[in-house]
Amino acid sequence: MSITLTDQDKSTLRTAAYGAVWLMSAADATGKPHKAATEGSIALASATGLVGHVLADYPKDMKLDSKSVAMIADQVLPALTAAMILLDKQDPAEAGNFRSTVLVAVESAARTHQGQPSPTVADMIRKITEALGAA
């Protein structure tokens, strides 16, 4: 099955994926959020398939309202759900690829902690997972 994505669709996927990594770095209370962002971004850059091709272009057009984490979550969490709906309609396997890619990025960002992630990070993981419909 061939998937046709508009520029807006691609922007939604990029905002969702890179925004999820941003949310993970924002939830990181270790004082090293850049490490979480780096690890998550490397995971996204390692994606394959259509998702990998879309995410290869860093979202220069992504404009997250960074006044607060809540405002960013208001943009990113619905984008995650929208991306899943969009991909699931066109190619369920590619939707699974997107979900897996984002979850690997989230896990990579969370691995910057020694031991278990903090309650704040764990809660952000839960919110992202729920938005992906993988709960």
N, C-alpha and C positions, 0 to 999 in steps of 0.2 A: 504494500500500500504506500502510495506517495503522499507525503505531507506537504501542504502548502501553508507557509506561515507569512503573514504580513509583517511589515516593519514594526507595527504596534505589537503583534504577537511576540516577536523576538524581544522587544523591549520589555514586555511583561515577564518573559522567562528570565531575562537577565536581572531585572529588578528583584524578582522573587529569589533567585539563587544567591546573587551577591548580597541582597538585603538580608537574607537569612544569616549569612556569615557576619554581616555588620551587627545584627542583633546579638549574635553569640559573643562578639568582641565587646559589645556594650554591656553585656551581662557578666563579663569577666572581672571579678573583683581582685585578681591577683596583682594588679598594677601593671600588667603586661598585655593589655588588650591587642597590641600590635602583633603579638605572637599568635594569638587565636585567629586574627584576621589573615595573617600570612599562611598559616596551616590550612585554613578553610579555603582560601583563594587558590592555593596549590592544588587542592583536591578538585576544585571546579575546573581548573585549567587542565586537569588530567581526564576530563570526561570524554567519552567516545560517542559515536553515533551522531544523529542529528543534534542532540542536546550539546554534545561536545563542540560541534561546529558553531552553534548559536552562542555558546558561552565563551568561545575563543575570542570573540570581540568584547572586550571589557566595556561595560555599560557607561560610556562617556555621557550619554544622555540621561542617565539615572539621576533624578533629583529627589532625594529623600529629605523630608522636612526634619532637620536634625535639632529642633528645639528641645525635644525630649525623646526618650526611648519609646514612650507610649505613642507619640506621633509617627515615629518610624514604623513601629509595629502595626499601626493603623493602615499603613501603606503596604508593608511587606506581607503580612499574613494573608490578606485578601488576594494579593498577587500570587502567592503560592497556590491557593485554592483555584484561582482562575487559570493558572498554568496547567494544573492537573486536569481540570475540566476540558480545556482546550485540547490538550494532547490526548486525553482519553477518548474524545470524540473522533479524532483522526487516526490514532494508532495506539492502542492500549500498551503495546510493548514499549513504545517510546515514552509513554507516561510513566511506566515502571522504571525506565532508565532515568528519567528526570528525578523521580522520587528517590531512587537509590543514590544518584549523584549528590543531591542536596543532603541526604542523610549522612553520606560519607563525609561531606564537607563539614557538617555540624559535629559529627564525631571527631573529626580531625581538629576542629577548633576546640572542642572540649578536652582533648587529650593533652592540652598544654598544662593541665593540672596534675599534681602528684596525687595519686589515689582517686577517690571519687570526686566528681564535680561538686561545686558548692550548690546549695539549694537554689540560688538565683540562676545559675547556669542550667541546672536540672529542670527548673521550671520553664526556662526559655526553650530547651530541647523539646519539652512536652508540647508547648504552644506551636512550635514549628511542625512537629510531627502531626499534631491534630490538623493543622492547616493543610498539610499534604494528604490528609485522609488516610494516614497509615496508623492511626491509633488502634 
